[in-house]
């Protein structure tokens, strides 16, 4: 088949793209703007899912992380030092009263 045959029989051209791979078919059935939008949505969803996973993982050792921060309190600005100590004492007290 030549170039003119693809224009005369477009369904054969699309069928040929199906054998080449998924991405080639996308470009024939969707415009480039739609493909870019789907890619952008996938990237944004990946970022959100990764952020949620990281925030969930870091929530478990909260008391030990705050203990390290309180032990190195001089590394923080003065306005944060009292706040960090207050937060550490509250979490430590809660963990003592309600152990897991």
N, C-alpha and C positions, 0 to 999 in steps of 0.2 A: 504494500500500500504506500502510496506517496502522500505528499502534503495535501493535495487536492482531495484525496479520499477521506482524510480526517475532517475536512470541512463539509463534505457531502454526507458522511456518516459519523456524527459527533459521538453517538453512543459507543462506537468502537474505540474512539480516542479515549473516552473516560474509562472504558474497560481496560485499555492498555495501561492507564495510570494506576488502576487498582492493583495490577500485578507489580508495579514498581515500588509501592509503599503507601503508607497511610498519609504522609504529608503531601504527596503529589495530588491525591484525591481531594484533600482539603482545599488546596488552592484552586482546583477546578470547580468545586461546588460552593465554596465560600470566597468572598473577597479577601484581599490582604488585610483590610481594616478589621474584619471579624477575627482573623487568625491572630492579629496583634492584640486584640482585646482579650481573647481567650488566654493567650500567653501571659498577658498582664494580670489577669484575674488569678491564674495559677500561681504566679510568682507572689502576689499579695497574700493569697491563702497560705502558701508555704511559709511566708514570714510570720503570719499570725499564729499558725500552728506551732512553729518553732518557738516563738515567744511564749506561748502558753505552756509548752513543755518545759522550757527553762524556768519559768516562774514557778511551776509546780514542783520541780526538782529542788529549787533553792529554798522552798518554804520549809522543808523538813529539818535542815540543820540550823534553824534560825537562832536558837539559843547559843549554840557553839560559835556561830559567826559573830553574834553580838558580843559574846565573851571575848573573842579575839579583838574586836574593835574597842571594847572597854579597856582591855589590857594595853592597847596602843592608843589610848585616848589623846595623847599629846600630838598625834599626827593630824587631828581634826581641828577645825577652827573653834574658837571659844564658844560661839553661839550654838554649836552642835554637840559639844561635850556633855552638857547637862541633859540635853534631850536624849542622847544615846544611853546615858546611865539610867534615866527614867524608863526608857523602853526596855532595856535589859532587865532591870529589876521587876518590871511588870510581867515580862515573859517568863522569867525565872520563877517568880511567885506562882504564876498560873500553872507552870509545869509541875511544881511541887504539890500544889493543891489538887490538881487533876491529872495524875500520871496516865500515860497511854496504856 
